[in-house]
Amino acid sequence: MSLKVTIEGQGSFEVAKECVKKVVYKTDIPLDSNARTKDVGSTLEISGKILTATDGDPLASTRPMGLWSENSACYRKVTVEIIQAGIVERKYYFPNAFVVNYDEDFGDTDGVGTFRLTIKQKKDKISGITIEGGYPAA
């Protein structure tokens, strides 16, 4: 299985497939609701390893995620593809995503850092989210 993350906008980039280890999609509704509400939000949590860029390979670096989390041009188009055996199992598209939280963790025992990026879709653009899947990968 491979997890492909593409972020488009000011300073577009793709997170290397070797870096991304886990993706979690969540639909958020108020916890105090006793019935389905129109106040819905959507969140993607993307986590994995921070690999050192070698031979000038820009895709081996997760640095652009950290820069995005601090950038005033905060809304970006995010596409996450979960591909297994050449089939796109799921494809999530957030056309107006922004960073809620970004963490990097480094330790002196593993030799590899980890990251966790949490993004949300802009609330008034929630209808722009698409969830697809079940077709051959490009």
ABEGO torsion letter per residue (X at the ends): XBBBBBBBEBGBBBBBAAABABBBBBBBBBAABABBBABBBBBBBBBEBBBBBBGGBAAABAAAAAAAAABABABBBBBBBBBBGGBBABBBBBABBBBABBBBBBBAAAGBBBBBBBBBBBAAAAAABBBBEGBBBX
